Amino acid sequence: MSTVQIPPPQVSLATLPLDQKRGIHAMWCVIATEAMLFVAMFGAYYYLGSNKDRWADHVAPKWWLALILMAILLASSAVLMWGEHQVKKARFAAGRIALWISVLMGVGFLALQGFEYSVEWKDVTPYSDTYGSIFYTITTLHAAHVIAGLVMLMYIGVMPRYGDTRRTPHKPYKTAALYWHFVDVVWVFIVLFLYIIPNFQRYMHVH
Amino acid sequence: MATSSTTISRLTTLWESPHTLYSWFATVDHKTLGKRYLATSMLFLLVGGVEALLMRLQLFHSDLSILKPEEYDQIFTLHGLTMIIWYAGPILSGFSVYLAPLMIGARDMAFPRLNAFSYWMFLASGIFLYISPFLGQAPHAGWFGYANYTLTKYSPGMGMDYYALSLILFTISTTTGAINLIVTILRLRAPGMAISRMPLFLYSTTTISFVGLFGLPPLTAACIFLELERRWGMHFFGIAEGGTIFLWQQLFWFFGHPWVYIIFLPATGMLSMIVPVFSRRPIIGYPFVATATVLTGLVGFGVWLHHMFTVGMSDMAMSIFSAGSMTVSIFTTIQVFAWLATMWRGRIVATTAMYYAVGSIVLLVIGGLSGVFTGIIPVDWQVHNTYFVVAHLHYVLIGSNVFPVFAGFYYWLPKMTGRMMNERLGKLSFWVMFIGFNAGFFPMHNAGLLGMPRRIYTYPSWTGFDGVNEVITVGAFVLGIGILISIINFFYSLKRGALAGRNPWGADTLEWSTDSPPKVYGSEHIPVVTSRHPLWDDFEEEEDPENDRVLDWGRLTPTTTVLDAVPVGIATIPEDSLAPLWLTITLFGMFLAIVYQRMWFALGALILSLVVACFWMWPRTEKEVTE
């Protein structure tokens, strides 16, 4: 049976370098599915609000706290990016220091979010109404992702050797950092949907 | 083909797991795991089948009381969950996990330990669900568990908790499996197997893996909401507290309809492999079938509201989703016509696998047409929640999943076991199944149009449903007998079947160039592909006089670029490990603790899981063979 044939690629397999990309490809898939989880959560947030006259704006959460939290996360991402750059240039000590600074900032984020919860709790709790339930579910789910990201970063921080070596083929530093950037980007969307827009709506109501 | 015994012995030492208890639990071999997937999901098919037959006995006559109403509810819920979630998806994963690396000429999956983890999690989630009936508290709200019947007020007991958490466990398994298949198929293809030369089965597997990535999270979200509302007193679905019951429906069907394509597309992919081989010619319209497969997955995200036409929504929304539902049928039609044209232009070899393939096309067309009916809004309003829908979904699911799966078994089992299945028993099994299925399910259309509602545990005799239900029950039992004949055939052929040889069907794809059953390392020389039909062209895939492509100094397989499959690297494949099993056990413990709200235990199990995961990922030196 004849079929269309194209000459094979003339590459010698035995001399190729070790593959280092599977880890990052899998991480992109993880990020896709996690992003979809947050899309579902935001969808639920707006769906629950769609049959009510006033949704989030009557108890709009403090936007300035959320912005400080966002600044912390974005700064930690920037530090980690610098670290990735260092690791790429084989300056592993600098990369490790950058990573631990990011971890500290992440812990700081969690502490400040705990304080934020204690402030918000006076007006709204997860049990008070639908809004409280979905607000705390989304933000806590994000905090869980922050914890997962921190665990990954700390794990990379104590790993014996990282960077482009023959023995750690999955570029773990870059992979974990990618997840951390994703967690930070999710917080940007949370700030937009759960903090900025409700406060804006509240402002429109008042004036 | 240059064969050297030292190469073979090196490869065997590298890849073989010894026959010990440790290896049995620690293996990461995709062939072993694929067979386990297949065996486990067939077990779930049998369990779900027994549940179906119990229901049919109860409905044999009016006013029977073989099952109590509550028992009937639990059994139809378990039947739906078992068949749709724990049989139909994983059995196709089994075929993909077993066949994908062989079809692309790779030595294993991209992440073999993750593969083991996916399997163990699938098994664990199934066990998790089946704890509940032994407590007498199985979920009882149907497989789609509509709120607010699922809230504690109406569903006290643990049933719905087991439902929600076993589904979350299952989504973890399916998501990791999908990621693994995506990276494997896109990155580990043999040099030269450009995306335009990929077997069609892999097109459907890749498509559904992406659909899984985006379709499963809404289910996870819905189950998290349900658990939080049931056990932690939060408010999402309860109307009195400002929730809405439709939130569950929206999230569930955003998962639910893509899931239909997840359990349907790989089966059509199998047909696209089997039909051309037994028509002795390449498939007609390869690019159309490939594109239709991808588009089905894509448009499958835009049809979920057609499950909810009766809940009340704007005409515009209904029209869009009605149109979307009919658009999907066009893509399926393209595939059906490609198969028909292939058969028309080919010379058909009437094997059992081909019988099942043709049978499934017939059933798929009937089920697809009744699907087009129900996609039309007024018809949907008329037949909603009647046996018409039951008939439709069984024609689609059995026609496009069970029959192709049996075709796949008759086609690929010789590769897996090394023995041919008995053709005579196989054809008998096909006819019994085909007749039984049609006798059992075609009358359901009638019952539905006459107004018989689904999910009723009995019906009064004055409704006149007796006759039709007797036929249905007899048909269901005949279908069961047909499946049993095939299972007997399997065990008989395992012992007595003729030896298969490498390529008993004269097929065209790479898995047939390996031994039957394949060696632990697949093929000795990594194949190079130059056409869509590697075994039908005159190029020798494993010709490698320089021994450049044996890669026998470690557990290695080449990686290639996504589109053109130009080799760019060598992937290291990890060895056997118990870590996937331990991680499964700790997560299982964590979810069990959550059901009983022992949160400190759950936290402990979570920390233990993290420890296991760290141990799993710790970099260590790989095994190397030195002379």
Chai-1 contact restraints between the chains, C-beta under 6 A:
chainA,res_idxA,chainB,res_idxB,connection_type,confidence,min_distance_angstrom,max_distance_angstrom,comment,restraint_id
A,M1,B,W536,contact,1.0,0.0,6.0,A-B,restraint_1
A,T3,B,S531,contact,1.0,0.0,6.0,A-B,restraint_2
A,T3,B,R532,contact,1.0,0.0,6.0,A-B,restraint_3
A,T3,B,H533,contact,1.0,0.0,6.0,A-B,restraint_4
A,T3,B,W536,contact,1.0,0.0,6.0,A-B,restraint_5
A,T3,B,D537,contact,1.0,0.0,6.0,A-B,restraint_6
A,V4,B,S531,contact,1.0,0.0,6.0,A-B,restraint_7
A,Q5,B,T530,contact,1.0,0.0,6.0,A-B,restraint_8
A,Q5,B,S531,contact,1.0,0.0,6.0,A-B,restraint_9
A,Q5,B,D537,contact,1.0,0.0,6.0,A-B,restraint_10
A,I6,B,T530,contact,1.0,0.0,6.0,A-B,restraint_11
A,P8,B,G192,contact,1.0,0.0,6.0,A-B,restraint_12
A,P8,B,V528,contact,1.0,0.0,6.0,A-B,restraint_13
A,P8,B,T530,contact,1.0,0.0,6.0,A-B,restraint_14
A,P9,B,P191,contact,1.0,0.0,6.0,A-B,restraint_15
A,P9,B,G192,contact,1.0,0.0,6.0,A-B,restraint_16
A,P9,B,V566,contact,1.0,0.0,6.0,A-B,restraint_17
A,V11,B,P567,contact,1.0,0.0,6.0,A-B,restraint_18
A,S12,B,D548,contact,1.0,0.0,6.0,A-B,restraint_19
A,L13,B,D548,contact,1.0,0.0,6.0,A-B,restraint_20
A,L13,B,R549,contact,1.0,0.0,6.0,A-B,restraint_21
A,L13,B,P558,contact,1.0,0.0,6.0,A-B,restraint_22
A,L13,B,P567,contact,1.0,0.0,6.0,A-B,restraint_23
A,A14,B,D548,contact,1.0,0.0,6.0,A-B,restraint_24
A,L16,B,G569,contact,1.0,0.0,6.0,A-B,restraint_25
A,L16,B,I570,contact,1.0,0.0,6.0,A-B,restraint_26
A,P17,B,G569,contact,1.0,0.0,6.0,A-B,restraint_27
A,L18,B,I570,contact,1.0,0.0,6.0,A-B,restraint_28
A,D19,B,T559,contact,1.0,0.0,6.0,A-B,restraint_29
A,D19,B,G569,contact,1.0,0.0,6.0,A-B,restraint_30
A,D19,B,A571,contact,1.0,0.0,6.0,A-B,restraint_31
A,R22,B,A110,contact,1.0,0.0,6.0,A-B,restraint_32
A,R22,B,V183,contact,1.0,0.0,6.0,A-B,restraint_33
A,H25,B,V183,contact,1.0,0.0,6.0,A-B,restraint_34
A,A26,B,I179,contact,1.0,0.0,6.0,A-B,restraint_35
A,A26,B,V183,contact,1.0,0.0,6.0,A-B,restraint_36
A,C29,B,I179,contact,1.0,0.0,6.0,A-B,restraint_37
A,C29,B,I182,contact,1.0,0.0,6.0,A-B,restraint_38
A,C29,B,L213,contact,1.0,0.0,6.0,A-B,restraint_39
A,A32,B,L213,contact,1.0,0.0,6.0,A-B,restraint_40
A,T33,B,T175,contact,1.0,0.0,6.0,A-B,restraint_41
A,T33,B,L213,contact,1.0,0.0,6.0,A-B,restraint_42
A,T33,B,P217,contact,1.0,0.0,6.0,A-B,restraint_43
A,M36,B,F214,contact,1.0,0.0,6.0,A-B,restraint_44
A,M36,B,P217,contact,1.0,0.0,6.0,A-B,restraint_45
A,L37,B,P217,contact,1.0,0.0,6.0,A-B,restraint_46
A,A40,B,P217,contact,1.0,0.0,6.0,A-B,restraint_47
A,A40,B,P218,contact,1.0,0.0,6.0,A-B,restraint_48
A,A40,B,A221,contact,1.0,0.0,6.0,A-B,restraint_49
A,M41,B,A221,contact,1.0,0.0,6.0,A-B,restraint_50
A,A44,B,L247,contact,1.0,0.0,6.0,A-B,restraint_51
A,Y47,B,L247,contact,1.0,0.0,6.0,A-B,restraint_52
A,P126,B,M234,contact,1.0,0.0,6.0,A-B,restraint_53
A,Y127,B,G233,contact,1.0,0.0,6.0,A-B,restraint_54
A,D129,B,G242,contact,1.0,0.0,6.0,A-B,restraint_55
A,T130,B,H235,contact,1.0,0.0,6.0,A-B,restraint_56
A,T130,B,G242,contact,1.0,0.0,6.0,A-B,restraint_57
A,T130,B,G243,contact,1.0,0.0,6.0,A-B,restraint_58
A,S133,B,M234,contact,1.0,0.0,6.0,A-B,restraint_59
A,S133,B,H235,contact,1.0,0.0,6.0,A-B,restraint_60
A,S133,B,F236,contact,1.0,0.0,6.0,A-B,restraint_61
A,Y155,B,C614,contact,1.0,0.0,6.0,A-B,restraint_62
A,R167,B,P619,contact,1.0,0.0,6.0,A-B,restraint_63
A,T168,B,P619,contact,1.0,0.0,6.0,A-B,restraint_64
A,P169,B,T572,contact,1.0,0.0,6.0,A-B,restraint_65
